[in-house]
Amino acid sequence: MYFYKKKVVTDKKKLCGLTAAEIFELIEPWGYSLSHAVAITNSLYKVKASGIAGISKIPKALKEKLSLEFEMGVDKPVRCEKSADGAIKYLFQSDSGLEFETVYIPDGKRNTVCVSAQSGCRMGCSFCATASYGFRGNLSAGEILSQVIGIPEAGRITHVVFMGMGEPLDNYDNVLKSCEIINSEWGKAISRRNVTVSTVGLLIGIEKFLNNSQCNLTLSLHSPFPEERKQFVPVEKFYPSGEIIRLMKEYPRVKKRRFSLAYVMIDGVNDSDEHLQALRELITGSEIRINLLPYHPTEKGGYKSSSPEKMNYFKHNLMISGISASVRKSRGSDISAACGLLASSLKR
């Protein structure tokens, strides 16, 4: 485990989390152009300039004006842990004291950062450690983006997944704004097809997200049977997964945009042949993918993951039915960085 220098909190406003248009609104009254605003966002989100003085392609006078009221505002992690498999978990802390975790997952040419949208979560899913941590607060766009550009590996990142702490669509505005900055040429410039937002099924947020973003969408399903899903994913009572899947099936497809179901497999709970057949019936004839994930036991205990053989059995039978399916490899479980384990170390 590695600890970074203690965070210094200032009274200055932060540029991190602002769009090029918002920065232009700030500097236009001073006589500066949109191109100057874009130069600022390029240095902020791509180049990782150490401070306002290090921003390139803007006049010295503009740097001086900005420095009076603003700072770059990219938060750095306060702690990191490295897994035996190469995954790295970072702990961040907001100015107000909120704690949230981020996981960097290197895998050949693909380098993914799994970001949090909230400190804790209020969805109450029984198989997730983050739910036990409780809900502490929403993260700002700047706090979300700091997880992408504030870690040492920022320049290597190829993919961003909103699958960390919290329900992204419960913090819709900040998540959508973060996606815009991550995707934009004046921002981080990561392709929309390499950014995925995962949800347990907030239907209103899903509809807005589909209409206002072209990033990928993943629904955390857990069970194809509504009554069973309610026991593990309480939001099923208010937003039935069948209705959400119907929307995903019928929504006009954008080229290379992926819709997926995340299916965490638990031994003796949701891995029977009846579950497999229901999954088939649920998405046959659509282009929705299924990602099969191992379950990681939490402190509550009582469950264990389906065997690798059972997971591959599910994958094989889905694929021969014409459904795109994959088994996702577990990463970072030894440091509580794997799916469903974030925040478990914070409680201790």
Short mmCIF file of the C-alpha atoms (twelve columns), coordinates in Angstrom:
data_MODEL
# 
_entry.id   MODEL 
# 
loop_
_atom_site.group_PDB 
_atom_site.id 
_atom_site.type_symbol 
_atom_site.label_atom_id 
_atom_site.label_alt_id 
_atom_site.label_comp_id 
_atom_site.label_asym_id 
_atom_site.label_seq_id 
_atom_site.Cartn_x 
_atom_site.Cartn_y 
_atom_site.Cartn_z 
_atom_site.pdbx_PDB_model_num 
ATOM 1   C CA . MET A 1   0.000   0.000   0.000   1 
ATOM 2   C CA . TYR A 2   1.300   3.457   -0.901  1 
ATOM 3   C CA . PHE A 3   0.223   6.763   0.635   1 
ATOM 4   C CA . TYR A 4   0.491   10.041  -1.279  1 
ATOM 5   C CA . LYS A 5   1.123   13.483  0.144   1 
ATOM 6   C CA . LYS A 6   -1.667  14.960  2.217   1 
ATOM 7   C CA . LYS A 7   -4.203  16.846  0.127   1 
ATOM 8   C CA . VAL A 8   -4.058  20.653  0.295   1 
ATOM 9   C CA . VAL A 9   -7.475  22.378  0.138   1 
ATOM 10  C CA . THR A 10  -7.640  25.966  -1.149  1 
ATOM 11  C CA . ASP A 11  -10.414 28.524  -1.575  1 
ATOM 12  C CA . LYS A 12  -9.847  28.828  -5.318  1 
ATOM 13  C CA . LYS A 13  -12.420 27.597  -7.821  1 
ATOM 14  C CA . LYS A 14  -11.541 24.566  -9.939  1 
ATOM 15  C CA . LEU A 15  -11.233 24.394  -13.720 1 
ATOM 16  C CA . CYS A 16  -11.439 20.587  -13.706 1 
ATOM 17  C CA . GLY A 17  -15.019 19.615  -14.494 1 
ATOM 18  C CA . LEU A 18  -15.700 22.589  -16.774 1 
ATOM 19  C CA . THR A 19  -16.408 22.271  -20.495 1 
ATOM 20  C CA . ALA A 20  -14.732 24.374  -23.157 1 
ATOM 21  C CA . ALA A 21  -17.958 26.390  -23.478 1 
ATOM 22  C CA . GLU A 22  -18.041 27.083  -19.730 1 
ATOM 23  C CA . ILE A 23  -14.430 28.211  -19.695 1 
ATOM 24  C CA . PHE A 24  -15.117 30.445  -22.700 1 
ATOM 25  C CA . GLU A 25  -17.930 32.094  -20.718 1 
ATOM 26  C CA . LEU A 26  -15.390 32.880  -18.003 1 
ATOM 27  C CA . ILE A 27  -12.730 34.400  -20.252 1 
ATOM 28  C CA . GLU A 28  -14.816 36.037  -22.983 1 
ATOM 29  C CA . PRO A 29  -15.481 39.184  -20.862 1 
ATOM 30  C CA . TRP A 30  -11.693 39.576  -20.597 1 
ATOM 31  C CA . GLY A 31  -11.431 39.666  -24.395 1 
ATOM 32  C CA . TYR A 32  -10.307 36.085  -25.035 1 
ATOM 33  C CA . SER A 33  -11.610 33.623  -27.619 1 
ATOM 34  C CA . LEU A 34  -13.017 30.105  -27.761 1 
ATOM 35  C CA . SER A 35  -9.641  28.908  -29.097 1 
ATOM 36  C CA . HIS A 36  -8.071  30.077  -25.833 1 
ATOM 37  C CA . ALA A 37  -10.704 28.098  -23.911 1 
ATOM 38  C CA . VAL A 38  -9.908  24.995  -25.973 1 
ATOM 39  C CA . ALA A 39  -6.193  25.465  -25.290 1 
ATOM 40  C CA . ILE A 40  -6.997  25.455  -21.577 1 
ATOM 41  C CA . THR A 41  -9.102  22.266  -21.760 1 
ATOM 42  C CA . ASN A 42  -6.462  20.521  -23.872 1 
ATOM 43  C CA . SER A 43  -3.815  21.264  -21.262 1 
ATOM 44  C CA . LEU A 44  -6.174  20.298  -18.453 1 
ATOM 45  C CA . TYR A 45  -7.612  17.036  -19.758 1 
ATOM 46  C CA . LYS A 46  -4.975  15.751  -22.207 1 
ATOM 47  C CA . VAL A 47  -1.553  17.156  -21.358 1 
ATOM 48  C CA . LYS A 48  -1.831  17.208  -17.547 1 
ATOM 49  C CA . ALA A 49  -0.210  20.626  -17.155 1 
ATOM 50  C CA . SER A 50  1.116   20.962  -13.614 1 
ATOM 51  C CA . GLY A 51  -0.683  24.258  -13.063 1 
ATOM 52  C CA . ILE A 52  -2.209  27.250  -14.797 1 
ATOM 53  C CA . ALA A 53  1.279   28.606  -15.480 1 
ATOM 54  C CA . GLY A 54  1.987   25.459  -17.507 1 
ATOM 55  C CA . ILE A 55  -0.960  25.865  -19.901 1 
ATOM 56  C CA . SER A 56  0.348   26.254  -23.441 1 
ATOM 57  C CA . LYS A 57  -0.972  28.449  -26.273 1 
ATOM 58  C CA . ILE A 58  -2.576  31.118  -24.105 1 
ATOM 59  C CA . PRO A 59  -1.193  34.590  -23.283 1 
ATOM 60  C CA . LYS A 60  0.660   35.231  -20.046 1 
ATOM 61  C CA . ALA A 61  -1.923  37.863  -19.118 1 
ATOM 62  C CA . LEU A 62  -4.704  35.264  -19.279 1 
ATOM 63  C CA . LYS A 63  -2.717  32.893  -17.072 1 
ATOM 64  C CA . GLU A 64  -2.288  35.663  -14.513 1 
ATOM 65  C CA . LYS A 65  -5.998  36.508  -14.511 1 
ATOM 66  C CA . LEU A 66  -7.014  32.867  -14.145 1 
ATOM 67  C CA . SER A 67  -4.494  32.257  -11.348 1 
ATOM 68  C CA . LEU A 68  -6.108  34.920  -9.177  1 
ATOM 69  C CA . GLU A 69  -9.375  32.980  -8.847  1 
ATOM 70  C CA . PHE A 70  -8.798  29.481  -10.198 1 
ATOM 71  C CA . GLU A 71  -6.635  26.398  -9.940  1 
ATOM 72  C CA . MET A 72  -6.494  23.410  -12.265 1 
ATOM 73  C CA . GLY A 73  -8.334  21.419  -9.593  1 
ATOM 74  C CA . VAL A 74  -7.322  17.897  -10.615 1 
ATOM 75  C CA . ASP A 75  -7.477  15.824  -7.431  1 
ATOM 76  C CA . LYS A 76  -4.771  13.251  -6.859  1 
ATOM 77  C CA . PRO A 77  -5.336  9.954   -5.046  1 
ATOM 78  C CA . VAL A 78  -4.436  9.778   -1.364  1 
ATOM 79  C CA . ARG A 79  -3.669  6.051   -1.341  1 
ATOM 80  C CA . CYS A 80  -3.098  3.158   -3.719  1 
ATOM 81  C CA . GLU A 81  -2.868  -0.626  -3.512  1 
ATOM 82  C CA . LYS A 82  -1.558  -2.938  -6.222  1 
ATOM 83  C CA . SER A 83  -3.028  -6.366  -6.854  1 
ATOM 84  C CA . ALA A 84  -0.957  -9.430  -7.651  1 
ATOM 85  C CA . ASP A 85  -2.673  -9.455  -11.062 1 
ATOM 86  C CA . GLY A 86  -1.581  -5.876  -11.896 1 
ATOM 87  C CA . ALA A 87  -4.805  -4.012  -11.112 1 
ATOM 88  C CA . ILE A 88  -4.339  -0.876  -9.004  1 
ATOM 89  C CA . LYS A 89  -6.926  0.550   -6.612  1 
ATOM 90  C CA . TYR A 90  -6.803  4.258   -5.798  1 
ATOM 91  C CA . LEU A 91  -8.522  6.037   -2.937  1 
ATOM 92  C CA . PHE A 92  -9.612  9.639   -3.504  1 
ATOM 93  C CA . GLN A 93  -10.949 12.142  -1.009  1 
ATOM 94  C CA . SER A 94  -13.045 15.167  -1.923  1 
ATOM 95  C CA . ASP A 95  -12.559 18.612  -0.380  1 
ATOM 96  C CA . SER A 96  -15.638 17.918  1.749   1 
ATOM 97  C CA . GLY A 97  -14.231 14.608  2.971   1 
ATOM 98  C CA . LEU A 98  -16.106 12.147  0.760   1 
ATOM 99  C CA . GLU A 99  -14.057 9.015   0.053   1 
ATOM 100 C CA . PHE A 100 -14.324 7.067   -3.181  1 
ATOM 101 C CA . GLU A 101 -12.311 4.393   -4.972  1 
ATOM 102 C CA . THR A 102 -11.080 3.931   -8.526  1 
ATOM 103 C CA . VAL A 103 -9.525  0.889   -10.182 1 
ATOM 104 C CA . TYR A 104 -6.993  0.920   -13.024 1 
ATOM 105 C CA . ILE A 105 -6.938  -2.360  -14.973 1 
ATOM 106 C CA . PRO A 106 -4.103  -2.890  -17.488 1 
ATOM 107 C CA . ASP A 107 -4.692  -5.666  -20.028 1 
ATOM 108 C CA . GLY A 108 -2.301  -5.617  -22.973 1 
ATOM 109 C CA . LYS A 109 -3.199  -2.753  -25.290 1 
ATOM 110 C CA . ARG A 110 -6.447  -2.169  -23.401 1 
ATOM 111 C CA . ASN A 111 -6.107  -0.088  -20.248 1 
ATOM 112 C CA . THR A 112 -9.361  0.508   -18.388 1 
ATOM 113 C CA . VAL A 113 -10.166 2.809   -15.506 1 
ATOM 114 C CA . CYS A 114 -13.244 1.909   -13.458 1 
ATOM 115 C CA . VAL A 115 -14.588 5.119   -11.917 1 
ATOM 116 C CA . SER A 116 -17.035 5.885   -9.126  1 
ATOM 117 C CA . ALA A 117 -19.974 8.259   -9.543  1 
ATOM 118 C CA . GLN A 118 -20.855 8.470   -5.851  1 
ATOM 119 C CA . SER A 119 -19.306 7.946   -2.457  1 
ATOM 120 C CA . GLY A 120 -21.198 4.855   -1.394  1 
ATOM 121 C CA . CYS A 121 -24.551 3.946   -2.936  1 
ATOM 122 C CA . ARG A 122 -28.236 4.046   -2.024  1 
ATOM 123 C CA . MET A 123 -29.509 1.274   -4.329  1 
ATOM 124 C CA . GLY A 124 -29.237 -1.369  -1.588  1 
ATOM 125 C CA . CYS A 125 -28.238 -4.374  -3.733  1 
ATOM 126 C CA . SER A 126 -27.685 -7.198  -1.261  1 
ATOM 127 C CA . PHE A 127 -24.699 -8.791  -3.017  1 
ATOM 128 C CA . CYS A 128 -22.625 -5.571  -3.224  1 
ATOM 129 C CA . ALA A 129 -20.200 -4.358  -0.533  1 
ATOM 130 C CA . THR A 130 -20.655 -0.728  -1.567  1 
ATOM 131 C CA . ALA A 131 -24.300 -0.889  -0.474  1 
ATOM 132 C CA . SER A 132 -23.177 -1.799  3.046   1 
ATOM 133 C CA . TYR A 133 -21.034 1.343   3.131   1 
ATOM 134 C CA . GLY A 134 -24.181 3.420   2.711   1 
ATOM 135 C CA . PHE A 135 -24.672 6.574   0.681   1 
ATOM 136 C CA . ARG A 136 -22.340 9.477   1.509   1 
ATOM 137 C CA . GLY A 137 -22.892 11.822  -1.447  1 
ATOM 138 C CA . ASN A 138 -22.742 12.485  -5.186  1 
ATOM 139 C CA . LEU A 139 -19.419 13.262  -6.848  1 
ATOM 140 C CA . SER A 140 -19.001 16.403  -8.941  1 
ATOM 141 C CA . ALA A 141 -17.956 16.190  -12.589 1 
ATOM 142 C CA . GLY A 142 -14.484 17.326  -11.535 1 
ATOM 143 C CA . GLU A 143 -14.227 14.582  -8.914  1 
ATOM 144 C CA . ILE A 144 -15.291 11.980  -11.477 1 
ATOM 145 C CA . LEU A 145 -12.812 13.283  -14.061 1 
ATOM 146 C CA . SER A 146 -9.981  13.356  -11.513 1 
ATOM 147 C CA . GLN A 147 -10.251 9.558   -11.404 1 
ATOM 148 C CA . VAL A 148 -9.414  9.509   -15.119 1 
ATOM 149 C CA . ILE A 149 -6.782  12.261  -15.371 1 
ATOM 150 C CA . GLY A 150 -5.430  12.379  -11.811 1 
ATOM 151 C CA . ILE A 151 -3.865  8.915   -11.614 1 
ATOM 152 C CA . PRO A 152 -0.281  8.240   -12.772 1 
ATOM 153 C CA . GLU A 153 -1.503  6.032   -15.651 1 
ATOM 154 C CA . ALA A 154 -3.803  8.723   -17.113 1 
ATOM 155 C CA . GLY A 155 -1.889  8.883   -20.398 1 
ATOM 156 C CA . ARG A 156 -2.315  5.144   -21.036 1 
ATOM 157 C CA . ILE A 157 -6.076  4.902   -20.514 1 
ATOM 158 C CA . THR A 158 -8.031  3.577   -23.507 1 
ATOM 159 C CA . HIS A 159 -11.369 2.718   -21.859 1 
ATOM 160 C CA . VAL A 160 -13.505 4.215   -19.087 1 
ATOM 161 C CA . VAL A 161 -16.253 2.286   -17.294 1 
ATOM 162 C CA . PHE A 162 -18.666 3.777   -14.771 1 
ATOM 163 C CA . MET A 163 -18.810 0.614   -12.695 1 
ATOM 164 C CA . GLY A 164 -17.205 1.747   -9.436  1 
ATOM 165 C CA . MET A 165 -18.971 2.994   -6.319  1 
ATOM 166 C CA . GLY A 166 -22.510 4.301   -6.677  1 
ATOM 167 C CA . GLU A 167 -25.274 4.274   -9.280  1 
ATOM 168 C CA . PRO A 168 -24.189 6.536   -12.172 1 
ATOM 169 C CA . LEU A 169 -27.729 7.460   -13.230 1 
ATOM 170 C CA . ASP A 170 -28.520 8.513   -9.656  1 
ATOM 171 C CA . ASN A 171 -25.976 11.284  -10.335 1 
ATOM 172 C CA . TYR A 172 -27.114 11.832  -13.902 1 
ATOM 173 C CA . ASP A 173 -26.053 15.439  -14.614 1 
ATOM 174 C CA . ASN A 174 -22.483 15.029  -13.387 1 
ATOM 175 C CA . VAL A 175 -22.043 11.671  -15.118 1 
ATOM 176 C CA . LEU A 176 -23.378 13.006  -18.437 1 
ATOM 177 C CA . LYS A 177 -21.096 16.044  -18.207 1 
ATOM 178 C CA . SER A 178 -18.125 13.811  -17.402 1 
ATOM 179 C CA . CYS A 179 -18.876 11.646  -20.435 1 
ATOM 180 C CA . GLU A 180 -19.010 14.745  -22.643 1 
ATOM 181 C CA . ILE A 181 -15.581 15.894  -21.436 1 
ATOM 182 C CA . ILE A 182 -14.091 12.387  -21.715 1 
ATOM 183 C CA . ASN A 183 -15.392 12.038  -25.296 1 
ATOM 184 C CA . SER A 184 -14.779 15.519  -26.698 1 
ATOM 185 C CA . GLU A 185 -11.777 16.384  -28.857 1 
ATOM 186 C CA . TRP A 186 -11.200 19.409  -26.630 1 
ATOM 187 C CA . GLY A 187 -11.355 17.083  -23.606 1 
ATOM 188 C CA . LYS A 188 -9.827  13.666  -22.967 1 
ATOM 189 C CA . ALA A 189 -10.748 12.545  -26.519 1 
ATOM 190 C CA . ILE A 190 -11.599 8.921   -25.671 1 
ATOM 191 C CA . SER A 191 -14.036 7.428   -28.176 1 
ATOM 192 C CA . ARG A 192 -17.683 7.035   -27.133 1 
ATOM 193 C CA . ARG A 193 -17.494 3.353   -27.991 1 
ATOM 194 C CA . ASN A 194 -14.789 2.986   -25.310 1 
ATOM 195 C CA . VAL A 195 -16.909 4.495   -22.511 1 
ATOM 196 C CA . THR A 196 -19.537 2.408   -20.707 1 
ATOM 197 C CA . VAL A 197 -22.071 3.457   -18.081 1 
ATOM 198 C CA . SER A 198 -23.492 0.680   -15.900 1 
ATOM 199 C CA . THR A 199 -26.833 0.928   -14.116 1 
ATOM 200 C CA . VAL A 200 -29.072 -1.240  -11.949 1 
ATOM 201 C CA . GLY A 201 -32.027 0.185   -13.830 1 
ATOM 202 C CA . LEU A 202 -33.158 3.754   -13.145 1 
ATOM 203 C CA . LEU A 203 -35.535 3.947   -16.099 1 
ATOM 204 C CA . ILE A 204 -35.942 7.747   -16.202 1 
ATOM 205 C CA . GLY A 205 -32.170 8.183   -16.166 1 
ATOM 206 C CA . ILE A 206 -31.723 5.500   -18.824 1 
ATOM 207 C CA . GLU A 207 -34.128 7.226   -21.209 1 
ATOM 208 C CA . LYS A 208 -32.346 10.563  -20.744 1 
ATOM 209 C CA . PHE A 209 -28.933 8.944   -21.111 1 
ATOM 210 C CA . LEU A 210 -29.868 7.151   -24.335 1 
ATOM 211 C CA . ASN A 211 -31.146 10.409  -25.815 1 
ATOM 212 C CA . ASN A 212 -28.234 12.610  -24.735 1 
ATOM 213 C CA . SER A 213 -25.159 10.392  -24.977 1 
ATOM 214 C CA . GLN A 214 -23.794 7.851   -27.423 1 
ATOM 215 C CA . CYS A 215 -21.728 5.973   -24.829 1 
ATOM 216 C CA . ASN A 216 -22.348 2.277   -24.166 1 
ATOM 217 C CA . LEU A 217 -24.942 1.153   -21.618 1 
ATOM 218 C CA . THR A 218 -24.855 -1.911  -19.364 1 
ATOM 219 C CA . LEU A 219 -27.766 -3.106  -17.217 1 
ATOM 220 C CA . SER A 220 -26.821 -5.077  -14.104 1 
ATOM 221 C CA . LEU A 221 -29.447 -7.809  -14.290 1 
ATOM 222 C CA . HIS A 222 -28.644 -10.504 -11.682 1 
ATOM 223 C CA . SER A 223 -31.745 -12.558 -12.515 1 
ATOM 224 C CA . PRO A 224 -34.114 -12.827 -15.500 1 
ATOM 225 C CA . PHE A 225 -36.985 -13.513 -13.071 1 
ATOM 226 C CA . PRO A 226 -38.490 -10.246 -11.737 1 
ATOM 227 C CA . GLU A 227 -39.625 -11.630 -8.359  1 
ATOM 228 C CA . GLU A 228 -36.202 -13.107 -7.726  1 
ATOM 229 C CA . ARG A 229 -34.425 -9.958  -8.880  1 
ATOM 230 C CA . LYS A 230 -36.427 -7.881  -6.383  1 
ATOM 231 C CA . GLN A 231 -34.825 -9.831  -3.534  1 
ATOM 232 C CA . PHE A 232 -31.339 -8.742  -4.615  1 
ATOM 233 C CA . VAL A 233 -31.899 -5.513  -6.575  1 
ATOM 234 C CA . PRO A 234 -34.616 -3.453  -4.802  1 
ATOM 235 C CA . VAL A 235 -35.006 -0.973  -7.687  1 
ATOM 236 C CA . GLU A 236 -36.733 -3.782  -9.643  1 
ATOM 237 C CA . LYS A 237 -39.869 -2.952  -7.603  1 
ATOM 238 C CA . PHE A 238 -40.045 0.487   -9.182  1 
ATOM 239 C CA . TYR A 239 -38.398 0.025   -12.575 1 
ATOM 240 C CA . PRO A 240 -38.960 -3.504  -13.964 1 
ATOM 241 C CA . SER A 241 -35.936 -4.837  -15.825 1 
ATOM 242 C CA . GLY A 242 -38.187 -6.269  -18.543 1 
ATOM 243 C CA . GLU A 243 -39.312 -2.761  -19.455 1 
ATOM 244 C CA . ILE A 244 -35.708 -1.536  -19.535 1 
ATOM 245 C CA . ILE A 245 -34.607 -4.429  -21.757 1 
ATOM 246 C CA . ARG A 246 -37.527 -3.733  -24.087 1 
ATOM 247 C CA . LEU A 247 -36.338 -0.130  -24.355 1 
ATOM 248 C CA . MET A 248 -32.782 -1.310  -25.093 1 
ATOM 249 C CA . LYS A 249 -34.089 -3.643  -27.795 1 
ATOM 250 C CA . GLU A 250 -36.228 -1.005  -29.492 1 
ATOM 251 C CA . TYR A 251 -33.932 2.000   -29.180 1 
ATOM 252 C CA . PRO A 252 -32.436 3.055   -32.567 1 
ATOM 253 C CA . ARG A 253 -28.891 1.746   -32.677 1 
ATOM 254 C CA . VAL A 254 -25.907 4.010   -33.259 1 
ATOM 255 C CA . LYS A 255 -23.030 2.337   -35.085 1 
ATOM 256 C CA . LYS A 256 -20.683 0.503   -32.673 1 
ATOM 257 C CA . ARG A 257 -22.693 1.505   -29.602 1 
ATOM 258 C CA . ARG A 258 -23.055 -1.509  -27.298 1 
ATOM 259 C CA . PHE A 259 -25.940 -2.448  -25.041 1 
ATOM 260 C CA . SER A 260 -25.100 -5.183  -22.528 1 
ATOM 261 C CA . LEU A 261 -26.405 -7.118  -19.567 1 
ATOM 262 C CA . ALA A 262 -24.022 -7.744  -16.675 1 
ATOM 263 C CA . TYR A 263 -24.865 -11.068 -15.064 1 
ATOM 264 C CA . VAL A 264 -23.051 -11.810 -11.790 1 
ATOM 265 C CA . MET A 265 -23.231 -15.587 -11.365 1 
ATOM 266 C CA . ILE A 266 -23.878 -16.989 -7.879  1 
ATOM 267 C CA . ASP A 267 -23.717 -20.704 -7.209  1 
ATOM 268 C CA . GLY A 268 -27.148 -22.242 -6.667  1 
ATOM 269 C CA . VAL A 269 -28.898 -18.878 -6.908  1 
ATOM 270 C CA . ASN A 270 -29.019 -17.728 -10.533 1 
ATOM 271 C CA . ASP A 271 -27.056 -20.330 -12.501 1 
ATOM 272 C CA . SER A 272 -29.670 -23.033 -13.193 1 
ATOM 273 C CA . ASP A 273 -30.807 -24.226 -16.609 1 
ATOM 274 C CA . GLU A 274 -34.085 -22.370 -15.960 1 
ATOM 275 C CA . HIS A 275 -32.118 -19.121 -15.570 1 
ATOM 276 C CA . LEU A 276 -30.188 -19.869 -18.750 1 
ATOM 277 C CA . GLN A 277 -33.362 -20.510 -20.748 1 
ATOM 278 C CA . ALA A 278 -35.002 -17.344 -19.401 1 
ATOM 279 C CA . LEU A 279 -31.929 -15.317 -20.366 1 
ATOM 280 C CA . ARG A 280 -32.132 -16.717 -23.886 1 
ATOM 281 C CA . GLU A 281 -35.799 -15.822 -24.195 1 
ATOM 282 C CA . LEU A 282 -35.194 -12.352 -22.775 1 
ATOM 283 C CA . ILE A 283 -32.772 -11.148 -25.447 1 
ATOM 284 C CA . THR A 284 -32.983 -13.533 -28.411 1 
ATOM 285 C CA . GLY A 285 -33.311 -11.565 -31.632 1 
ATOM 286 C CA . SER A 286 -31.606 -8.476  -30.242 1 
ATOM 287 C CA . GLU A 287 -28.016 -7.246  -30.374 1 
ATOM 288 C CA . ILE A 288 -27.722 -7.053  -26.589 1 
ATOM 289 C CA . ARG A 289 -24.588 -8.728  -25.245 1 
ATOM 290 C CA . ILE A 290 -24.287 -10.685 -22.001 1 
ATOM 291 C CA . ASN A 291 -21.228 -10.310 -19.797 1 
ATOM 292 C CA . LEU A 292 -20.980 -13.132 -17.263 1 
ATOM 293 C CA . LEU A 293 -19.093 -12.131 -14.117 1 
ATOM 294 C CA . PRO A 294 -17.931 -14.147 -11.100 1 
ATOM 295 C CA . TYR A 295 -19.445 -13.253 -7.750  1 
ATOM 296 C CA . HIS A 296 -17.069 -11.945 -5.080  1 
ATOM 297 C CA . PRO A 297 -18.158 -12.762 -1.514  1 
ATOM 298 C CA . THR A 298 -18.714 -9.814  0.815   1 
ATOM 299 C CA . GLU A 299 -18.516 -9.649  4.597   1 
ATOM 300 C CA . LYS A 300 -22.146 -10.766 4.808   1 
ATOM 301 C CA . GLY A 301 -21.158 -14.118 3.328   1 
ATOM 302 C CA . GLY A 302 -23.656 -16.836 2.499   1 
ATOM 303 C CA . TYR A 303 -22.941 -17.000 -1.231  1 
ATOM 304 C CA . LYS A 304 -20.159 -18.176 -3.478  1 
ATOM 305 C CA . SER A 305 -19.440 -17.727 -7.155  1 
ATOM 306 C CA . SER A 306 -20.563 -20.173 -9.796  1 
ATOM 307 C CA . SER A 307 -17.730 -22.394 -10.974 1 
ATOM 308 C CA . PRO A 308 -15.694 -21.479 -14.072 1 
ATOM 309 C CA . GLU A 309 -17.171 -24.584 -15.719 1 
ATOM 310 C CA . LYS A 310 -20.735 -23.392 -15.075 1 
ATOM 311 C CA . MET A 311 -19.910 -19.898 -16.363 1 
ATOM 312 C CA . ASN A 312 -18.428 -21.325 -19.558 1 
ATOM 313 C CA . TYR A 313 -21.481 -23.604 -19.891 1 
ATOM 314 C CA . PHE A 314 -23.711 -20.511 -19.813 1 
ATOM 315 C CA . LYS A 315 -21.470 -18.739 -22.330 1 
ATOM 316 C CA . HIS A 316 -21.430 -21.692 -24.741 1 
ATOM 317 C CA . ASN A 317 -25.185 -22.171 -24.688 1 
ATOM 318 C CA . LEU A 318 -25.879 -18.473 -25.137 1 
ATOM 319 C CA . MET A 319 -23.494 -18.263 -28.079 1 
ATOM 320 C CA . ILE A 320 -24.948 -21.268 -29.900 1 
ATOM 321 C CA . SER A 321 -28.314 -19.528 -29.491 1 
ATOM 322 C CA . GLY A 322 -26.942 -16.555 -31.454 1 
ATOM 323 C CA . ILE A 323 -26.346 -14.356 -28.400 1 
ATOM 324 C CA . SER A 324 -23.029 -12.586 -27.951 1 
ATOM 325 C CA . ALA A 325 -21.657 -13.628 -24.549 1 
ATOM 326 C CA . SER A 326 -18.378 -13.412 -22.682 1 
ATOM 327 C CA . VAL A 327 -16.948 -14.446 -19.326 1 
ATOM 328 C CA . ARG A 328 -15.227 -11.520 -17.642 1 
ATOM 329 C CA . LYS A 329 -12.010 -12.269 -15.822 1 
ATOM 330 C CA . SER A 330 -11.879 -11.205 -12.187 1 
ATOM 331 C CA . ARG A 331 -9.219  -8.583  -11.416 1 
ATOM 332 C CA . GLY A 332 -8.071  -7.117  -8.116  1 
ATOM 333 C CA . SER A 333 -10.001 -9.383  -5.752  1 
ATOM 334 C CA . ASP A 334 -7.020  -9.662  -3.385  1 
ATOM 335 C CA . ILE A 335 -7.194  -5.897  -2.691  1 
ATOM 336 C CA . SER A 336 -11.021 -5.645  -2.669  1 
ATOM 337 C CA . ALA A 337 -10.966 -3.968  -6.074  1 
ATOM 338 C CA . ALA A 338 -13.069 -6.503  -7.981  1 
ATOM 339 C CA . CYS A 339 -16.697 -6.058  -8.988  1 
ATOM 340 C CA . GLY A 340 -18.963 -5.509  -5.964  1 
ATOM 341 C CA . LEU A 341 -16.125 -5.120  -3.449  1 
ATOM 342 C CA . LEU A 342 -15.380 -1.393  -3.569  1 
ATOM 343 C CA . ALA A 343 -15.769 0.404   -0.230  1 
ATOM 344 C CA . SER A 344 -15.328 -2.822  1.753   1 
ATOM 345 C CA . SER A 345 -11.900 -1.639  2.923   1 
ATOM 346 C CA . LEU A 346 -13.250 1.848   3.768   1 
ATOM 347 C CA . LYS A 347 -15.597 0.426   6.395   1 
ATOM 348 C CA . ARG A 348 -12.610 -1.010  8.208   1 
# 
